[in-house]
């Protein structure tokens, strides 16, 4: 049995001095080379390999849309919106930049993902304005970074490579998010700081869920990047909490570091700023995943993703073709190898195996069922001390280990983070 094992990329940040030098080289490259041209010299190739510092928290992004100013124009109303989204668990707002808006972000502790598709500072249509703004925002602790694409690339992949390099040359202290549809054009994201995609698997085919996640996880390893994804805010029915939890937690097990919720127009009434049932559901999702926002970033990308078989679908329905058991679609080759350091001892779940920033083994378990609780167990091949991150207390707590086995409850669509203590 084969497991999708992937080597973990180094976790260190690029030194500021090197960034500045490479940024200048990249700026010259972007200005002189045609869109998508292959690097003509070693300096240009080095520029493509540089990365901006990674965000320190798992991101939950509030967005009314992109490519225009979709937020309240009145500064007081925007400030009220930030208060509401912060209380609901969002930590990033995606919007058109203004000075007053950045002041409100600072006030509420919400980082701004600057929309570089808005006319005021469009990444390539208004490149001079975008460059001036990015240079002014260098080093700002209130800025997440920049959003430069969210659609299928089509024939524009080389242009997206150009834009990624341009933004990095203007501001090497913040990342740029560049996403596509499913995996179309993924090869053009090899130079991205934060790569991503949209799919809405509950509506467009649950069988795409894990194949896309594993593909992006491998690409992130290969390219020293991190992965975000747009997620449908109403996955099949308004207010569905556990389906959204399933999407979030199974994605985190596969290395996801951020969610952009599609779209906040379904979460909040833009006129009254009142939450809809779907928005109230996402606030419940945040209560489960956002206590882990710092810990998720400490574990970077999984070295392996393993799965148990399932006896019910993610919708808690009977398996197709009257089968009693099967591997989840897309995880057929990701069972637990017999010589793996940990083995399943009950329950149906997907597991991501990680190393944290101190070199400790960490595991994220996610329930394969969005509607049924799983009593999960893990048996280790050697004596271990295991801790579980307690969301309520927001701290690590020791687990009981009996016969080298730990047991835990996975709520419907739920997930849990464990680590081995040295």
SEDO-915102 format. One record per residue (C-alpha): x, y, z; residue in one letter. Coordinates in steps of 0.2 Angstrom, whole numbers, padded with zeros to 4 digits, always signed. Layout:
% SEDO-915102
XYZA...
This chain:
% SEDO-915102
+0000+0000+0000X+0007+0017-0005X+0006+0033+0005X+0007+0050-0003X+0023+0055+0006X+0031+0072+0002X+0047+0080+0008X+0044+0096+0018X+0051+0112+0012X+0062+0122+0023X+0052+0134+0035X+0064+0149+0036X+0061+0167+0031X+0071+0175+0017X+0083+0188+0024X+0078+0206+0021X+0094+0211+0012X+0093+0197+0000X+0075+0201-0003X+0079+0219-0008X+0093+0214-0020X+0082+0201-0028X+0068+0213-0028X+0078+0225-0039X+0083+0212-0051X+0065+0206-0052X+0059+0223-0056X+0071+0225-0070X+0066+0208-0076X+0047+0212-0076X+0050+0229-0084X+0060+0222-0098X+0054+0205-0102X+0038+0200-0111X+0024+0193-0101X+0028+0175-0095X+0046+0175-0104X+0057+0162-0097X+0071+0169-0085X+0085+0174-0096X+0099+0173-0083X+0103+0166-0065X+0097+0182-0057X+0080+0181-0065X+0079+0163-0060X+0083+0167-0042X+0070+0180-0042X+0057+0167-0046X+0063+0156-0032X+0062+0170-0018X+0047+0170-0006X+0040+0184+0005X+0038+0180+0023X+0023+0169+0027X+0008+0175+0037X+0009+0170+0055X-0009+0165+0056X-0021+0153+0047X-0032+0165+0037X-0051+0167+0036X-0055+0180+0023X-0070+0191+0022X-0074+0197+0004X-0089+0204-0004X-0080+0201-0021X-0065+0208-0031X-0061+0219-0046X-0070+0234-0038X-0074+0243-0022X-0087+0232-0015X-0086+0238+0003X-0096+0251+0012X-0089+0268+0006X-0093+0277+0022X-0078+0275+0034X-0089+0273+0049X-0099+0259+0041X-0083+0251+0036X-0077+0252+0053X-0093+0244+0060X-0091+0230+0047X-0074+0226+0053X-0080+0225+0071X-0093+0213+0066X-0082+0202+0056X-0068+0202+0069X-0082+0196+0082X-0087+0182+0070X-0069+0176+0069X-0063+0183+0053X-0045+0189+0053X-0042+0196+0036X-0053+0207+0025X-0051+0208+0006X-0055+0225-0001X-0049+0240-0010X-0036+0251-0001X-0039+0268+0007X-0029+0276+0021X-0045+0276+0033X-0048+0258+0030X-0031+0253+0035X-0033+0263+0051X-0049+0253+0055X-0039+0237+0051X-0026+0242+0064X-0039+0247+0076X-0048+0230+0075X-0034+0219+0073X-0040+0213+0056X-0027+0212+0042X-0030+0219+0024X-0028+0209+0009X-0027+0223-0004X-0037+0220-0020X-0025+0223-0034X-0039+0220-0047X-0048+0236-0042X-0046+0250-0055X-0038+0262-0043X-0022+0251-0042X-0025+0236-0054X-0009+0225-0054X-0006+0227-0073X-0019+0240-0080X-0014+0253-0067X+0004+0246-0063X+0011+0263-0058X-0002+0266-0045X-0001+0248-0039X+0018+0249-0038X+0017+0265-0028X+0005+0258-0016X+0014+0242-0013X+0030+0251-0010X+0022+0263+0003X+0014+0247+0012X+0031+0238+0014X+0033+0232+0031X+0016+0237+0037X+0010+0225+0051X-0008+0228+0046X-0007+0222+0028X-0009+0203+0024X-0003+0206+0006X-0011+0207-0011X-0025+0198-0021X-0020+0198-0039X-0031+0184-0047X-0045+0173-0043X-0051+0165-0059X-0046+0152-0072X-0030+0157-0081X-0035+0152-0099X-0021+0159-0109X-0016+0172-0096X-0004+0161-0086X+0012+0169-0091X+0004+0186-0087X+0000+0179-0069X+0018+0174-0067X+0023+0192-0073X+0011+0199-0060X+0018+0189-0045X+0036+0194-0049X+0031+0212-0051X+0021+0213-0034X+0036+0204-0025X+0048+0217-0032X+0037+0231-0026X+0034+0224-0009X+0045+0209-0003X+0038+0210+0014X+0020+0204+0010X+0014+0189-0001X+0002+0190-0016X-0012+0178-0017X-0015+0171-0035X-0028+0157-0038X-0036+0148-0052X-0051+0136-0055X-0047+0119-0049X-0030+0114-0056X-0031+0123-0072X-0014+0132-0076X-0007+0127-0059X+0011+0126-0067X+0010+0145-0069X+0010+0146-0050X+0027+0139-0048X+0034+0156-0042X+0019+0160-0031X+0020+0165-0012X+0002+0159-0009X-0006+0148-0022X-0024+0144-0022X-0040+0138-0031X-0059+0137-0031X-0070+0122-0033X-0085+0122-0021X-0084+0103-0021X-0101+0100-0012X-0110+0107-0027X-0098+0103-0041X-0093+0085-0037X-0086+0079-0020X-0075+0067-0029X-0064+0082-0034X-0061+0087-0016X-0046+0076-0011X-0037+0075-0028X-0036+0094-0029X-0030+0096-0011X-0016+0083-0014X-0011+0091-0030X-0009+0108-0022X-0001+0101-0007X+0013+0093-0018X+0014+0109-0028X+0016+0119-0012X+0030+0107-0007X+0039+0108-0024X+0038+0127-0025X+0040+0132-0007X+0023+0140-0006X+0007+0139+0004X-0010+0135-0001X-0027+0144+0001X-0044+0140-0007X-0060+0149-0010X-0074+0139-0001X-0093+0140-0004X-0101+0149+0011X-0117+0139+0008X-0112+0122+0004X-0128+0115-0003X-0140+0123+0009X-0139+0140+0019X-0133+0139+0037X-0125+0122+0035X-0111+0121+0048X-0104+0104+0048X-0102+0103+0029X-0091+0119+0030X-0082+0111+0045X-0079+0096+0034X-0071+0106+0020X-0060+0116+0032X-0054+0102+0043X-0051+0089+0029X-0042+0103+0019X-0031+0108+0035X-0026+0089+0036X-0019+0091+0018X-0009+0107+0022X-0022+0121+0018X-0017+0138+0027X-0031+0149+0023X-0050+0150+0018X-0057+0164+0007X-0076+0163+0009X-0087+0164-0007X-0095+0176-0005X-0099+0187+0009X-0114+0194+0000X-0122+0177+0005X-0115+0179+0023X-0120+0197+0027X-0134+0210+0021X-0123+0224+0013X-0136+0237+0018X-0140+0232+0036X-0123+0223+0040X-0133+0209+0048X-0128+0191+0047X-0138+0179+0037X-0140+0161+0042X-0125+0156+0032X-0115+0170+0040X-0120+0164+0057X-0115+0146+0052X-0097+0152+0047X-0096+0161+0064X-0099+0143+0072X-0086+0136+0060X-0073+0149+0066X-0076+0144+0084X-0069+0127+0080X-0055+0131+0068X-0049+0149+0073X-0042+0144+0090X-0029+0134+0080X-0025+0149+0069X-0007+0151+0075X-0004+0132+0078X-0009+0128+0060X+0005+0139+0053X+0018+0131+0065X+0016+0114+0056X+0018+0120+0038X+0015+0106+0026X+0011+0088+0029X+0025+0075+0025X+0011+0062+0022X-0007+0061+0021X-0015+0045+0026X-0033+0039+0026X-0044+0025+0034X-0057+0017+0023X-0075+0023+0025X-0091+0014+0027X-0102+0029+0024X-0101+0044+0012X-0096+0062+0018X-0115+0065+0018X-0118+0050+0029X-0126+0040+0016X-0124+0022+0010X-0108+0019-0001X-0111+0017-0020X-0113+0000-0028X-0119-0007-0011X-0101-0008-0005X-0098-0010+0013X-0081-0002+0013X-0070+0009+0002X-0057+0022+0001X-0063+0040-0001X-0062+0046-0019X-0045+0053-0022X-0037+0044-0007X-0037+0027-0015X-0017+0026-0014X-0016+0035+0003X-0020+0021+0016X-0009+0019+0031X+0007+0009+0026X+0010-0006+0038X+0027+0002+0043X+0020+0019+0046X+0024+0026+0064X+0005+0027+0068X-0009+0016+0064X-0028+0019+0065X-0037+0011+0080X-0055+0015+0076X-0065+0028+0067X-0065+0035+0049X-0053+0050+0046X-0040+0057+0036X-0023+0061+0044X-0010+0074+0040X+0007+0070+0047X+0018+0085+0050X+0034+0092+0059X+0031+0108+0069X+0043+0122+0070X+0052+0114+0084X+0054+0097+0075X+0041+0088+0084X+0029+0076+0076X+0011+0083+0074X-0004+0075+0067X-0021+0083+0061X-0036+0071+0061X-0052+0076+0051X-0068+0067+0052X-0073+0059+0035X-0091+0061+0039X-0100+0078+0039X-0115+0072+0049X-0109+0058+0061X-0097+0058+0076X-0082+0046+0075X-0073+0038+0090X-0056+0038+0083X-0040+0030+0089X-0022+0031+0085X-0009+0017+0090X+0009+0022+0090X+0023+0009+0086X+0033+0015+0101X+0030+0023+0118X+0025+0041+0116X+0019+0056+0126X+0005+0064+0116X-0004+0081+0118X-0020+0088+0111X-0023+0107+0107X-0037+0112+0119X-0048+0124+0109X-0057+0130+0124X-0042+0134+0134X-0031+0138+0119X-0017+0128+0125X-0009+0110+0124X-0015+0097+0136X-0008+0079+0139X-0018+0065+0133X-0020+0048+0141X-0010+0035+0132X-0015+0017+0135X-0005+0003+0126X+0003+0016+0115X-0015+0021+0110X-0024+0037+0111X-0043+0039+0109X-0053+0055+0104X-0070+0060+0098X-0071+0069+0081X-0087+0078+0080X-0097+0079+0063X-0085+0087+0051X-0073+0090+0065X-0054+0090+0067X-0041+0089+0080X-0023+0093+0081X-0011+0082+0091X+0008+0082+0094X+0021+0071+0101X+0031+0078+0116X+0050+0076+0116X
